[in-house]
Amino acid sequence: MKWLDPVLSALLLALYGLIFGVIGGALFGMLLQALQGGRWDFASLRSMQPSRYVLVDEAVADEAVRLIRGLQTTGGGSTRT
């Protein structure tokens, strides 16, 4: 039963680490939340919707993509692909 002592010690160390990690993480999270005034620091979106759609035939699709990318690099508006 001499081999049981190190195993038991390792399990207790892991358990104590888990307990202190949970408590420390909760305290740290509460501190950060209090410093932010209770506000969330992210915005949630349900979906992203394009502002414009471009429909082209398959035969000219590559040319359309090239032209749209050309508009983006020359500052020709807020066109997105």
C-alpha positions in Angstrom: 0.0 0.0 0.0 3.0 2.2 -0.2 2.2 3.1 -3.8 -1.2 4.5 -2.8 0.2 7.5 -0.9 1.6 9.3 -4.0 -1.5 8.6 -6.0 -3.7 9.9 -3.2 -1.5 12.9 -2.8 -1.7 13.7 -6.5 -5.4 13.4 -6.6 -5.8 15.7 -3.6 -3.4 18.2 -5.2 -5.5 18.1 -8.4 -8.7 18.5 -6.4 -7.4 21.5 -4.4 -6.1 23.0 -7.6 -9.5 22.7 -9.2 -11.3 24.2 -6.2 -8.9 27.1 -5.9 -9.0 27.7 -9.6 -12.8 27.8 -9.6 -12.8 30.2 -6.7 -10.0 32.4 -8.1 -11.6 32.5 -11.5 -15.0 33.5 -10.1 -13.4 36.3 -8.0 -11.4 37.5 -11.0 -14.5 37.5 -13.2 -16.5 39.4 -10.6 -13.8 42.0 -10.3 -13.6 42.5 -14.0 -17.4 42.7 -14.3 -17.4 45.3 -11.5 -14.7 47.4 -13.1 -16.7 47.4 -16.4 -19.8 48.7 -14.6 -21.8 45.6 -15.3 -21.7 46.1 -19.0 -21.0 43.3 -21.5 -17.9 43.8 -23.6 -19.3 42.2 -26.8 -22.2 42.6 -29.2 -24.3 39.7 -30.3 -25.6 39.4 -33.9 -28.2 36.9 -35.0 -27.0 36.9 -38.6 -25.0 38.9 -41.1 -26.8 40.2 -44.1 -25.1 41.6 -47.2 -25.9 45.2 -48.3 -25.9 44.2 -52.0 -26.2 41.1 -54.1 -24.6 40.7 -57.5 -26.2 38.1 -59.9 -24.2 37.1 -63.0 -24.1 34.2 -65.3 -21.5 31.5 -64.6 -19.7 32.3 -67.8 -18.8 35.8 -66.6 -18.5 35.1 -62.9 -14.7 35.3 -62.8 -14.8 38.6 -64.6 -17.4 40.0 -62.2 -15.3 39.0 -59.1 -12.3 40.7 -60.7 -14.2 43.9 -61.3 -15.7 43.9 -57.8 -12.3 43.4 -56.2 -11.0 46.3 -58.4 -13.7 48.5 -57.0 -12.7 47.7 -53.4 -9.0 48.5 -54.0 -9.7 51.8 -55.8 -12.2 53.0 -53.1 -15.2 52.8 -55.4 -17.7 52.4 -52.5 -18.5 49.9 -49.9 -19.0 46.9 -52.2 -18.4 43.6 -50.4 -17.8 40.1 -51.9 
